[in-house]
Amino acid sequence: MIQDRTGRAGTWPTGSFLARLTADDQAVLLAAGAPRSWTPGDLLFRQGDAGTSVVLMLRGYVKVLGRKPDGRPMLLAVRVAGDLLGELAILDGEPRSASVVAAARAAGRVMPAATFRSLLQERPSIADAVHRSVTAKLRMANRHRVDVGGDLVLVRIARLIAHLGEVYGRPVPEGTLIDLPLSHTDLAELVAAAEPSVQRALADLRRLGAVTVGYRKVVIRDRQALSTVAATAA
């Protein structure tokens, strides 16, 4: 488990906010705020609301949702244990730019905005990590717009899987497991494609030996083969 019952930190996913911190800074954050848990479908933040708190994810995963022009939700990103949520609205004072919904049973610590700001003033190392985290998310958003723009669905899904492997990958005997229970619908939304097209792309990647795919499970078997497809021009 990532966190034991005493609240002590374990190993956090590569690329997560907590993974960037020292053990001392992790302990400070894990003691801040109040514990909270969520069930699938629970709303953590609503797009357009004022930023009054941040959430430090300790277990499970959530979906970050925007709104399409017609009002329908659109999956923008996923966040996992070790990630910090809602910090942008606290830093710039603007309304929430997206909604966050629990996609599985999840737990974390909720910190009021005042507590979070005080912690940033008292711990410059945490403040620096927060700013680096925000920058990384903005870079990721820019990269995502490039990755899903214009190219074949096969190329887009290969780029997404390669990226998820970098951030959320975990070594297993077969290769690198993307430690997120994403459905085909989730993958389709993340690459802005129709689900049947994504299913065909995943089948092509399986035939190439690049990945194996199961129920809400993707394992990268051959990084080089996946990278070759991901680098293909439109």
C-alpha atoms as one frame of an Amber mdcrd trajectory, in Angstrom:
protein
   0.000   0.000   0.000   1.059   3.563  -0.591   0.108   4.670   2.885  -0.234
   2.581   6.031  -2.791   3.080   8.803  -0.450   5.320  10.790  -0.329   7.781
   7.916   3.353   7.237   7.184   4.413   7.748   3.608   5.376   4.841   1.424
   6.448   4.826  -2.199   4.445   7.309  -4.260   3.865   6.957  -8.014   6.639
   8.324 -10.199   5.722  11.807 -11.393   3.286  12.485  -8.547   3.613  15.590
  -6.389   4.644  13.724  -3.217   7.298  11.763  -5.096   9.144  15.046  -5.687
   9.400  15.854  -1.960  11.790  14.865   0.792  10.520  12.504   3.501  10.401
  15.454   5.921   8.222  17.574   3.609   6.005  14.571   2.919   5.454  14.103
   6.649   4.460  17.774   7.069   1.880  17.537   4.288   0.519  14.198   5.489
  -0.153  15.796   8.880  -1.877  18.869   7.444  -5.593  19.270   6.856  -8.318
  16.758   7.645  -8.770  13.196   6.346 -11.547  12.630   3.833 -12.739   9.750
   1.693 -14.814   9.589  -1.485 -16.774   6.949  -3.352 -16.995   6.700  -7.171
 -18.906   9.642  -8.592 -18.338  11.951  -5.624 -17.499  15.533  -6.595 -14.310
  16.939  -5.070 -14.327  20.264  -6.945 -16.803  21.915  -9.310 -15.713  23.971
 -12.308 -16.457  27.663 -11.729 -16.504  27.472  -7.925 -14.183  29.563  -5.770
 -10.976  27.897  -4.591 -11.338  27.357  -0.853  -9.203  24.264  -0.322  -6.705
  21.837  -1.832  -6.715  18.044  -1.692  -3.689  15.796  -1.270  -4.605  12.429
  -2.783  -3.499   9.419  -0.739  -5.421   6.548  -2.320  -7.453   5.842  -5.448
  -7.728   8.061  -8.498  -9.887  10.899  -9.797 -10.866  12.343 -13.155 -10.374
  15.985 -14.093 -13.308  17.085 -16.248 -13.889  20.157 -18.370 -17.041  21.172
 -20.219 -17.504  21.039 -23.972 -19.322  23.951 -25.694 -22.513  21.877 -25.618
 -22.188  21.396 -21.863 -21.123  17.748 -21.938 -18.178  16.718 -19.743 -14.780
  16.054 -21.309 -11.997  14.071 -19.631  -8.899  16.274 -19.393  -6.614  14.275
 -17.113  -6.419  11.732 -14.338  -4.789  12.211 -10.938  -3.624   9.501  -8.571
  -2.314   8.932  -5.046   0.425  11.422  -4.278  -1.035  14.168  -6.459  -2.091
  17.618  -5.285  -5.465  18.910  -6.490  -6.953  22.383  -6.627  -3.791  24.384
  -6.004  -4.113  26.620  -9.080  -7.302  28.323  -7.844  -5.575  29.032  -4.517
  -2.458  30.456  -6.168  -4.184  32.774  -8.659  -7.490  33.434  -6.872  -9.505
  32.549  -9.970 -12.497  30.134 -10.042 -11.910  26.408 -10.501 -10.923  25.720
 -14.118 -12.242  22.132 -14.067 -14.311  19.703 -12.028 -12.735  16.755 -10.203
 -14.725  13.550  -9.675 -13.718  10.367  -7.848 -13.380   7.495 -10.327 -12.774
   4.841  -7.652 -12.814   4.681  -3.876 -10.373   7.400  -2.889  -8.951   9.049
   0.205  -6.919  12.147   0.905  -6.394  15.143   3.127  -8.315  18.390   2.607
  -6.472  21.606   3.484  -8.268  24.969   3.721  -6.762  27.685   1.562  -5.398
  29.577   4.589  -3.641  26.463   5.900  -2.159  25.766   2.488  -0.877  29.334
   2.044   0.680  29.327   5.533   2.401  26.038   4.796   3.887  27.475   1.579
   5.260  30.458   3.508   6.723  28.285   6.256   8.229  25.626   3.957   9.908
  27.176   0.890  10.844  23.696  -0.330   7.166  22.731  -0.499   6.306  26.046
  -2.178   8.962  25.343  -4.799   7.556  21.841  -5.359   4.046  23.261  -5.773
   5.189  25.743  -8.396   7.119  23.016 -10.227   4.031  20.814 -10.096   1.852
  23.558 -11.599   4.426  24.120 -14.340   4.542  20.392 -15.073   0.749  20.252
 -15.383   0.758  23.204 -17.799   3.490  21.583 -19.877   1.519  18.337 -19.845
  -1.601  20.160 -21.032   0.348  21.762 -23.900   1.880  18.422 -24.828  -1.550
  16.805 -24.742  -2.975  19.359 -27.177  -0.124  18.596 -29.590  -0.386  14.828
 -29.138  -4.116  14.641 -29.916  -4.128  17.154 -32.742  -4.412  15.968 -36.338
  -2.587  12.632 -36.299  -4.024   9.157 -36.779  -5.806   7.645 -33.781  -3.151
   4.900 -33.691  -0.430   7.525 -33.290  -2.412   9.490 -30.708  -3.143   6.444
 -28.557   0.506   5.325 -28.800   1.631   8.758 -27.580  -0.874   8.696 -24.730
   0.165   5.217 -23.589   3.854   6.156 -23.788   3.201   9.253 -21.700   1.101
   7.397 -19.118   3.857   4.821 -18.893   6.393   7.538 -18.105   4.251   9.105
 -15.383   2.278   6.205 -13.933   4.241   3.159 -15.081   5.102   0.349 -12.664
   7.506  -2.498 -13.529   5.869  -5.924 -13.763   7.238  -9.187 -15.192   5.528
  -8.561 -18.565   6.807  -5.003 -18.939   5.474  -1.689 -17.616   1.976  -1.631
 -16.150   0.118   1.673 -16.417  -1.148   1.800 -12.856  -4.502   3.404 -13.725
  -7.740   1.465 -14.274  -8.709   3.374 -17.425 -11.545   2.100 -19.613 -11.576
   2.267 -23.411 -14.032   5.143 -23.046 -11.539   7.014 -20.852  -8.735   6.459
 -23.366 -10.994   7.613 -26.202 -11.838  10.836 -24.371  -8.184  11.509 -23.593
  -7.211  11.292 -27.289 -10.412  12.945 -28.573 -11.412   9.958 -30.694 -14.356
   7.588 -31.096 -14.186   4.491 -28.904 -14.310   1.997 -31.844 -11.293   3.772
 -33.389  -9.393   3.475 -30.106 -10.259  -0.223 -29.869  -8.875  -0.777 -33.380
  -5.729   1.181 -32.497  -5.191  -0.899 -29.361  -5.631  -4.080 -31.427  -2.967
  -2.813 -33.859  -0.568  -2.102 -30.989  -1.193  -5.609 -29.632  -0.388  -7.133
 -33.035   2.852  -5.150 -33.107   3.740  -6.575 -29.691   3.918  -3.082 -28.216
   1.232  -3.571 -25.545  -1.100  -6.077 -23.994  -4.565  -4.906 -23.019  -7.008
  -6.364 -20.508 -10.012  -5.080 -18.600  -8.990  -1.571 -17.481  -5.373  -2.681
 -17.830  -2.597  -1.729 -20.249   0.931  -3.147 -20.113   3.711  -1.763 -22.309
   5.589  -4.791 -23.627   7.923  -3.148 -26.148   8.785   0.497 -25.519  10.741
   0.808 -28.761   7.829  -0.438 -30.879   5.477   1.923 -29.043   7.870   4.860
 -29.494   8.198   4.134 -33.200   4.429   4.367 -33.674   4.194   7.440 -31.436
   6.827   9.223 -33.547   4.971   8.596 -36.813   3.920  11.779 -38.615   0.382
  12.261 -39.899
